[in-house]
Amino acid sequence: MTVESNRITEAVLPPDDLARTLALTMADAPGLQHIGLVGDTYTVLLSGKDTAGKFCLIDMHIPPGGGPGPHRHDFEETFILLEGEMAATFRGEKTTVKAGQTLHIPANAPHMFHNASDANVRLLCICAPAGQEEFFAAVGVPVATRTTAPPKPSPEAMEEFKKKAGELAPKYRTELLKEA
C-alpha cells in the first residue's frame, strides 16, 4: 500500500511465475558446483538461474590464512558467519567478525576478509544481484567437495591466475585493489 497525494492505493503484485520452481539444497548435496579459489572453497547453493538473477548464495569454506585480496564491486554483499572468526577490512578499517554475526558490504566499497585464526571459517555469502558466482567459476578451479582445498598453484600458475582474474574482473563488475 502506498500513499499518493493523501490518497491510499493498493500495490499490484505480478502473477506467480509458474515457470520458476522451488530450490532446495544443502552444501554437501551431489551435483553442486564446488570452486577452489585463492586457497578457499566456494560452493554455489543458489545461482542467479535459481533466483531470476536477484541474488546468489555461496557457502564459503576458508582455511587458516585464506580469504580474497582487496576488491570492490557494484553489487551488495552479505556474509553470515556460521563457524569461526575472520578479520574483515572495510574502507581501511579492520573488524573482527565471529560466528553468529552478519556483515554487510555496500556496493562499491573497498573491502577484504581474511581468516587470521588457526581454525576453519565457514560463512554464507549473499550477492545481490547475482553474477559473482559466475566470476568465481570463470577464475577458480573445480574441486570435489565443499571442504576440498584447491591445488596449490606454482608461481607461474599464480601469475596466470592473477592476469586472468584482472582481465575478467570488469566483466563481472569487480575491481581488484591494492588496499581495502
Helices and strands as residue ranges (DSSP letters): E 2-4, E 7-9, E 33-37, E 40-46, E 56-62, E 71-73, E 76-83, E 85-90, E 93-98, E 102-105, E 111-114, E 121-128, H 132-139, E 141-142, H 155-168, G 169-172, E 174-176
